[in-house]
Amino acid sequence: MSEQPVIVLVHGAFAESASWNRVIQRLHSNRLSAVAVANPLRSVEGDATYLRDVIAGIGRPVVLVGHSYGGMVISQAAA
């Protein structure tokens, strides 16, 4: 049996990680692991580097989800 990925949620420029709270509650109620990353909002490259460090700390496969500016960050982090 393969390990279930952690859903990593990344907010946009005019939000914060708490904006994902209701989404995380729904995912958890469906037995899915999910975390919201506090996006530092410094630069796309810097934020992507930070996100890669967070992903490495999770130590499991992840599914990245980004909203607005967070979409650019996850694309850069995955590249």
C-alpha positions, 0 to 999 in steps of 0.5 A, spaced: 500 500 500 502 506 498 503 512 502 497 517 501 500 524 500 499 530 504 495 536 501 499 542 501 495 549 501 499 555 499 495 562 499 495 568 495 498 575 496 492 578 499 490 572 504 494 568 510 494 560 511 488 561 516 484 562 509 484 555 508 481 553 515 474 550 512 478 547 506 482 543 511 476 541 516 473 538 510 479 534 507 480 532 514 473 530 515 474 525 509 480 522 512 485 526 508 492 529 510 492 537 509 496 543 511 496 550 510 503 553 509 504 560 511 507 563 505 512 569 506 510 573 500 517 576 499 518 574 492 516 568 487 523 565 488 524 566 495 517 563 497 518 557 492 525 556 496 521 556 503 516 552 500 521 546 498 524 546 505 517 545 508 515 540 503 522 536 505 520 537 512 514 533 511 517 527 508 512 524 504 509 525 497 505 531 497 499 534 492 500 542 492 494 547 491 495 554 490 491 560 490 492 566 485 499 568 487 500 561 491 499 558 484 506 561 481 509 559 488 507 552 487 509 552 480 516 554 481 517 550 487 515 544 483 520 545 477 
